[in-house]
Structures are given as C-alpha cells and as structure tokens.
C-alpha cells in the first residue's frame, strides 16, 4: 500500500471513527429522552424487523416545534437517531422540520435533495450517513423521523389545516 493510500484510508477511518463515537455518545447519553407531559402531538412507531419502538411527543405552538422528546427502546442506531433528531428539530418551524427530515432521508439514500437545507443543518444526524450501506438498518435510522412526521401530521389534521 502506498503512502497516499495509507493516508486516505486513515482519514476515512478517522471520520468513520468520529461518527461512530457521536452515535455511541447519543446512545449512552441521549438528549431529550422522556415523555413531554404538555405535548399536543404524539405518535408511536415500531420497526417490526428488529423490534425497535419509539414514542415521539412534541409541543407545537404557532407552527413551531417548541419542545420534543422521545421514549422507547431499540438498537443504538434507532435510539441515537431519535436523540439527534430531537436536537435538530427542537425550536424549529414546521416548514424547517419538513426540510430537515427530507434532507435526512436524502442522506440515507431516499428521496431527493430538492429544496433541502445544506447537510450541516442536520447537526449530528450527518453521522448516520454510513447507515445507507446497510439497507436493513435504514428503517432503524428512520423510525424516529417517520414517527415524528406522523405525530405532526396527526396534530395538523386534528387542528384542521396546514401551517
């Protein structure tokens, strides 16, 4: 192996190691874990392939996610993704939440990036990009995202309209 190949391999390993560390940090010390007692949006999600379960609760006021929490159990990917997602969307308008979730799905190899914010808007969610190499794990990474979007959709339907 030539010196440039060693350096390139080392650099990629460094990024993957950093991403792995970010994922493990969110798994070991999740952000926004719990149930939001003042929530007006709620949804439950299950990944039947592996048994991951997520409950997302959010307080939506003036078409903004004022607060959001998650509860449940599952693999490091599903739990870390939920922690990262809550950080990325907390305090954001619903229109931006939709953009972030679309960008996240695009990052995982689904959807298109048209109108999506730049990758840095994803925050720590960017560390899950490598999951797209493992199609069976994509459902784990998207569980909280799809569950949150369902909770928002249910909230909007009950309210009787879009923002």
Secondary structure by P-SEA (a helix, b strand, c coil): ccaaaaaaaaaaaaaaaaaaaaaaaaaaccccccccccccccccccccccbbbbbbbbbbccccccbbbbbbbbcaaaaaaaaaaaaacccccaaaaaaaaaaaaaaacccccccccccccccccccccccccccccccccaaaaaaaaaaaaaaaaaacccc
